C-alpha cells in the first residue's frame, strides 16, 4: 500500500521528522512524500500559542489546495511566547486526512537572554540563533533545540514526536 503525504514545507528537518514519525506509526505502509512551501498567513516569527497553532493549521489547509490528492496534509509551525518566566520556543503540528484532523504541540524550552534580546528587536529565531552561535541556516539543520542541547535532541526528533502525537486520531480511528 502506498499513501501520499503533502508537507507544507521544504525544510529538510521537517521532512525528515514526518518520514520518521510515519514510518514508526505505519510500518507496513509506503509513503510518497511531496513537499512545497505554502503561506502560513501569520508573521514569519509567530508570537504566542494561538498564532503558532493558526500557522500550522493554515499551512496544512493551504497545502491541501496545492496537492489535493494527498492522503495526509501536514503543517508544522514553530513559534515563541514570552511569559513571566522567559521566552519559550515550541511548535505546532496540524494534520488533515479526509474529514479528520490531528494536532499536537511539541514540548517547550526557554531561550537564552542573548537570543531573546534579538527576538525583541524583530529577528526570527533561526536568524537570532545564527547570530549568537555564529552559524549559517541553523533552522534548516539543528535549530535552537539542537544547538542548546548539544544535539542531544535534534530538531527533527523534536518535531517527530509531536507528529506521532498528532497522528493519534488516525491510530485510534474508532475513538476520533
ABEGO torsion letter per residue (X at the ends): XBBBBBBBBABAAAAAAAAAAAAAABAABBBBBBBBBBBAGBBABBBEAAAAAAAAAAAAAAAAAABAABABBBBBBBBBBBBAAEBBBBBBBBBBBEABBBBBBBBBBBBBAAAAAAAAAGBBAAAAAAAAAGBBGAAABAEAAAAAAGGABBAAAAAAAAAAAAAAAAABAAAX
